[in-house]
Amino acid sequence: MVILEANTLIIIFNSYINLSFQVNELVEQSEYKNNNPLGKRFSIVIPAYNEENRIKPVLEEIHNFIAGNNLNWDVIVAVDGEDQTLDIVDSFDSRCGFIKSNHSTNREGMGGAIRRGILSSDGDFIILMDADGSTRLQDFVKLVPLLEKYDIVNFDRYSSKENFIPFKRRVSSRIFNVLLKSIFDIKINDTQCGYKLIKRESIEPILKNITVSNAFFLSALFIYSRKMGLNVVEIPIKYNYAHGSKFNVIMTGMSYIVSITAFRLKNSAFFKYIPNFVKNIYYEKLKFL
């Protein structure tokens, strides 16, 4: 009899503990839901240059996340190039309606595509993503509540030793980052990461100032952020290098040197003395490198 009563007490006690954990978990979920910007309007912007071989799984993940959570989000894929990327994006548009393309018949560079994508979106917050699937949406979307405090949440691929990044890409990126930090006094470790969370009201004034259209656009974003006194935070991210990248060490190195030089001159007292024909060469040709 004593043993039965003891067992009964144990069962009641365990039930009470389990119920307490369930109540606490429900409270935490409720608090997270109430304070979480996921219910607000977000736009996912993806620049895509000839990404027919890599973009479909990325759009599948995004589609499943948005549809599965019944979110009022839109997705803008800024398409450059002449492969089947546009057809793939348009097939998703026909399927769900919230994934749309913004196509340019001209090569406008990564920066130009990002600008087009942001300006054609209507979300209060921007999720900037690459088209290669090197980082999953679900690995960083949980950090969107940080946008209640910060203007830009940047992600750092190089802080985690577990991330595989080819040697030549890692070395060139680190050299470029040292130059940026020494010349422009910015504190960001991975400006060129294609994954960022951004407040629209914070980036729109920056878009009016950035003229560069190549990948240096991502660095210029932080140079202007520093000038404007925006709140920026950088978080390590899980990153798996996606094969099929169009990264070229020589061309990328040249574009970085040209962009840093041009940006430095544009924001100096010497800019007014530069002949117009030299400026035109940059604006018409070199900024797209």
Secondary structure, DSSP 8 states (H G I E B T S, - for coil): -HHHHHHHHHHHHHHHHHHHHHHHHHHHHHHHHHH-GGGS-EEEEEEEES-TTTHHHHHHHHHHHHHHTT---EEEEEEESSSSHHHHHHHHHHHHSSEEEEE-SS--HHHHHHHHHHHT---SEEEE--SS-SS-HHHHGGGGGGGGT-SEEEEESSS-TTSB--HHHHHHHHHHHHHHHHHH----S-TT-S-EEEEHHHHHHHHTT----STTHHHHHHHHHHHHT--EEEEE---B--TT----HHHHHHHHHHHHHHHHHHTSTTGGGS-HHHHHHHHHTGGG-
